[in-house]
Amino acid sequence: MRKMLEEKLERFWELERLLQDTEVLADSKKMQSVAREHGSIAKLANKYKRFKQLNEEIEEANTILDGNDGELKELAEMELPQLKEEREVLWNELLDMTVGGEDANRTSCILEIRAGTGGDEAALFARDLYEMYKHYCEDNGWKTELMSMNPTELGGFKEIVLGINGEGCFRHLQFESGGHRVQRVPETEAKGRIHTSAATVAVMAEPEDVEVDLPPDSYRIDRFCSSGPGGQHVNKTESAIRLTHYETGIVVSCQDEKSQHKNLAKALRVLKSRVYDFRQNEEDQKRLEERKSKIGSGDRSQRIRTYNFPENRVTDHRINLTVYKLDTILAGHLEYMVDGLLEYERQELQSAFGTSF
């Protein structure tokens, strides 16, 4: 944690320098990107700066207490409890702000939902998850933007991708990545039998332009006509975009806008997030010997949650949390699960780092 905080502070100083750089000032797009990133980590960096300052002041006060100056010792004895109390408060705030790792304080993320096993029922469940997350975002005052979708004839989604922007969005949604399972009588089931279907969710931090360099020669652009369910043409012009990243093999498609330029811009945003996520996962693999949160692995193959309709139950398998309010949760009140996950992760951090001043 201390290493990550030091890296964030160093990045903050670097961004401060970039904000004064003449080349950055001359490039409005780059300037906006640097300013956004600077603003996203300023609060954390400033708190950590103050934390380090308090450590120095406490060390200085302890040195004075070991000295012979009676008047200074009296002042140090008066100040020391207040300094330690402020430091403890700051440490707890830093713990809260670092739950979920170094991307916890980002204000933009990409949410992808894909239907898994279960055919049409899985696609309908993907739609239910989409509506749940959309309501949760609305309740928190976050903005959502449709990036891409692949609907089915019955009204479900084979895949849907959302861009989310707002204070705390990635912190609260980051642990949603993984496999979600539903147990219910499908709309497509005539005999009333309970079926099990699945969908996968991926939540990725959206990096700033300065963090992921995607030069035009690093990916291939394919243009094609967009289409809807059943292959009917939505647009007879080649407005749909498919990007293929050469290094990672990641493929992103976007066809929801009538404008080719808008589809390209959205596809690039998703591609940058996926490439950033890919590289972050590579770094995690290199640090396997370090502590890794039980709930923070983001493994898409991991079954993380079950939604059981007959029992009105939602169970998160990572922390053994069961809530009998499935209807309320699907209506967007995801805080029943999210708050439990954040508190679990915070306790894990507290256990691992304690009050390591």
Buried (B, 14 or more C-beta within 10 A) or exposed (E): BEEBBEEBBEBBEBBEEBEEEEEBEEEEEBBEBBBBBBEBBBEBBEBBBBBBEBEEBBEEBEEBEEEEEEEBBEEBEEBBEEBBEBBEEBBEBBBEBBBBBBBBBBBBBBBBBBBBEBBBBBBBBBBBBBEBBBBBBEEBEBEBEBBBBBBBEBEBBBBBBBBBBBEBBBBBBBBBBBBBBBBBBBEEEEEEEEBBBBBBBBBBBBBBBBBBEBEEEBBEEEEEEBBBBEEEEBBEEEBBBBBBBEEBEBBBBBBBBEEBEBBBBBBBBBBBBBBBBBBBEEEBEEEEEEEEBEBBBBEBEBBBBBBBBEEBBBBBBBBEBEBBBBEBBBBBBBBBBBEBBBEBBBEBBEEEBEEEE
